[in-house]
Amino acid sequence: YDNNMTIRHVEILFIWNISQAIHYFDDRLRYSLTWYYFPWSRMNGWKYKYDIWYEISDHINLRVRYTGYSGHQDEAYGMYDDWDNLGIELVYEF
């Protein structure tokens, strides 16, 4: 958007996701892979997430998430190329 709140250009974002439960663990263990990509704009770059979560009980889940970024320094995700994240979450759902 510019100063008059009109769109100056259109951004296109592609998202790919693969998610699966592992039957060997009675579907309590799941993984998910997600990739984000800006292809045809000045905002090129990749963002990717890898999630693994385990259902400990009916209300408690353990999740490990890795988020990575790649691209050129002046691109949307490239500026975070040195800032990959690893998160560990213990989630209580009620």
C-alpha atoms as one frame of an Amber mdcrd trajectory, in Angstrom:
protein
   0.000   0.000   0.000   1.080   3.568  -0.641   0.226   6.682   1.423  -3.307
   6.798  -0.072  -3.963   3.189   0.993  -4.116   1.895  -2.588  -2.402  -1.313
  -3.607   0.849  -0.669  -5.466   1.546  -4.294  -6.424   0.219  -7.760  -5.736
   2.237 -10.309  -3.781   1.897 -14.021  -4.489   2.733 -16.547  -1.791   2.954
 -20.302  -2.346   2.486 -22.617   0.631   3.219 -26.348   0.596   2.304 -28.550
   3.533   2.797 -32.228   4.296   1.319 -33.618   7.503   1.026 -37.202   8.692
   0.286 -39.201  11.829   2.556 -42.176  12.463   0.412 -45.267  12.952   3.143
 -47.224  14.748   2.618 -44.918  17.745  -1.197 -45.272  17.646  -1.435 -41.899
  15.844  -0.076 -40.087  18.926   3.071 -38.973  17.079   2.607 -36.581  14.145
   4.833 -34.512  11.924   4.249 -31.587   9.628   6.480 -29.935   7.014   5.526
 -26.509   5.632   7.309 -24.348   3.051   6.453 -20.746   2.154   7.784 -19.075
  -1.002   7.412 -15.650  -2.641   8.234 -16.411  -6.308   7.667 -13.384  -8.566
   8.193 -10.301  -6.550  10.949  -8.278  -5.034  10.214 -10.189  -1.834  11.766
 -13.548  -2.878  12.754 -15.972  -0.173  11.883 -19.176   1.630  10.475 -19.890
   5.065  10.129 -23.456   6.278   8.692 -25.086   9.387   9.209 -28.611  10.660
   6.892 -29.704  13.478   6.849 -32.913  15.474   4.289 -33.354  18.204   3.392
 -36.139  20.551   0.063 -36.519  22.313   1.027 -37.401  25.880  -2.578 -37.634
  27.091  -6.001 -36.446  25.985  -5.180 -32.913  27.164  -1.367 -32.603  27.017
   0.790 -32.381  23.869   4.533 -31.956  23.442   5.663 -30.109  20.311   9.088
 -29.416  18.835   9.147 -26.821  16.039  12.037 -25.710  13.831  11.558 -22.569
  11.737  14.170 -21.635   9.150  14.604 -18.832   6.650  16.651 -18.466   3.486
  17.133 -15.952   0.722  19.132 -12.858  -0.133  19.718 -10.258   2.594  17.235
  -7.730   1.137  14.419 -10.221   0.523  11.361 -10.959   2.664  12.740 -13.988
   4.482  16.411 -13.596   3.607  16.899 -10.886   6.209  16.242 -13.566   8.858
  18.698 -16.077   7.346  20.850 -16.062  10.513  17.841 -16.269  12.863  16.524
 -19.828  12.633  14.362 -20.843  15.592  13.903 -24.017  17.599  10.932 -24.141
  19.937   9.793 -26.705  22.471   6.218 -26.413  23.692   4.211 -28.246  26.300
   0.560 -27.567  25.464  -2.378 -28.126  27.787  -5.766 -28.149  26.052  -9.014
 -28.132  27.953
